[in-house]
Amino acid sequence: MARVKRGVSAHKRRKNVLKETKGFRWGRKAKYKLAKQAVMHGLAYAFRDRKVKKRLARGLWQTQISAAAKAAGVSYSKLIPLLKKQNIELDRKILASLAQNHPAVFQNIIQKARG
């Protein structure tokens, strides 16, 4: 069996890892071992934080709806059940957008929810 020299493939693999750490600080951009750890952690955090991003966005929407609802004289915790009771099926993202960009439309929705 022929001897396999692995210099080319090893160099390519290391070069690709170091390419992914462009912009990192200190040894994490230049030293292979630190760079490999940084890339692995970075990918793990990216996967986790795609979920966290959605969670944070929903919290922000709730805060925006709550602020606009309080200005109209109803709390967020009272508004959501009122919307469900009247079968107004707008999600929080749309409600927050309306509250921020089209306050008159949001006021109409609150009036319909109150009955």
C-alpha positions as CSV (number, residue, x, y, z in Angstrom):
1,M,0.0,0.0,0.0
2,A,1.3,3.4,-0.9
3,R,2.2,5.9,1.7
4,V,-0.2,8.8,2.2
5,K,1.4,12.2,3.0
6,R,-1.2,14.3,4.7
7,G,0.5,17.7,4.6
8,V,-1.7,19.2,1.8
9,S,-5.1,18.2,3.4
10,A,-4.0,19.1,6.9
11,H,-2.8,22.5,5.7
12,K,-6.1,23.1,3.8
13,R,-8.2,22.2,6.8
14,R,-6.2,24.5,9.1
15,K,-6.3,27.3,6.5
16,N,-10.1,27.0,6.3
17,V,-10.5,27.2,10.1
18,L,-8.2,30.2,10.3
19,K,-10.3,31.8,7.5
20,E,-13.4,31.4,9.6
21,T,-11.8,33.3,12.5
22,K,-11.1,36.5,10.5
23,G,-11.9,39.4,12.7
24,F,-11.4,37.6,16.0
25,R,-9.1,39.1,18.6
26,W,-5.7,38.0,20.0
27,G,-4.5,34.5,19.4
28,R,-7.9,33.2,18.4
29,K,-7.3,34.4,14.8
30,A,-3.8,33.1,14.4
31,K,-3.2,30.1,16.5
32,Y,-4.9,26.9,15.1
33,K,-5.8,25.3,18.4
34,L,-7.4,28.5,19.8
35,A,-9.0,29.3,16.4
36,K,-10.6,25.8,16.3
37,Q,-12.1,26.2,19.7
38,A,-13.3,29.7,18.9
39,V,-15.0,28.5,15.7
40,M,-16.7,25.6,17.5
41,H,-18.0,27.9,20.2
42,G,-19.1,30.5,17.7
43,L,-21.1,27.9,15.7
44,A,-22.7,26.6,18.9
45,Y,-23.6,30.1,20.0
46,A,-25.0,30.9,16.6
47,F,-27.3,27.9,16.7
48,R,-28.5,28.7,20.2
49,D,-28.9,32.4,19.6
50,R,-31.1,31.9,16.5
51,K,-33.7,30.6,19.0
52,V,-33.0,33.4,21.6
53,K,-33.4,36.0,18.9
54,K,-37.0,34.9,18.3
55,R,-37.6,34.9,22.1
56,L,-36.3,38.4,22.5
57,A,-38.3,39.7,19.5
58,R,-41.5,38.4,21.0
59,G,-40.8,40.1,24.3
60,L,-40.1,43.4,22.5
61,W,-43.5,43.1,20.6
62,Q,-45.3,42.5,23.9
63,T,-43.7,45.6,25.4
64,Q,-44.6,47.7,22.4
65,I,-48.2,46.4,22.4
66,S,-48.5,47.0,26.2
67,A,-47.3,50.6,25.9
68,A,-49.7,51.4,23.1
69,A,-52.6,49.6,24.9
70,K,-51.9,51.5,28.1
71,A,-52.1,54.8,26.2
72,A,-55.6,53.6,25.0
73,G,-56.6,52.8,28.6
74,V,-56.4,49.0,28.6
75,S,-53.6,46.7,29.9
76,Y,-51.8,44.1,27.8
77,S,-53.1,41.3,30.0
78,K,-56.7,42.4,29.4
79,L,-56.2,43.2,25.7
80,I,-55.1,39.8,24.6
81,P,-58.1,37.9,26.0
82,L,-60.4,40.5,24.6
83,L,-58.9,40.0,21.1
84,K,-59.3,36.2,21.5
85,K,-62.9,36.6,22.6
86,Q,-63.8,38.8,19.6
87,N,-61.9,36.3,17.2
88,I,-59.4,39.0,16.1
89,E,-56.5,36.8,15.0
90,L,-53.6,39.2,14.7
91,D,-50.3,38.0,16.0
92,R,-48.1,40.0,18.3
93,K,-45.7,41.0,15.5
94,I,-48.5,42.6,13.5
95,L,-50.0,44.2,16.5
96,A,-46.7,45.8,17.6
97,S,-46.1,47.0,14.0
98,L,-49.6,48.6,13.9
99,A,-49.1,50.1,17.4
100,Q,-45.8,51.7,16.3
101,N,-46.5,52.7,12.7
102,H,-50.3,53.1,12.5
103,P,-51.7,54.1,15.9
104,A,-55.1,55.0,14.5
105,V,-55.6,51.5,13.2
106,F,-54.4,50.0,16.5
107,Q,-57.0,52.2,18.3
108,N,-59.7,50.8,16.0
109,I,-58.6,47.3,16.8
110,I,-58.8,48.0,20.6
111,Q,-62.3,49.5,20.1
112,K,-63.5,46.4,18.3
113,A,-61.9,44.2,20.9
114,R,-63.9,46.0,23.6
115,G,-67.1,45.4,21.7
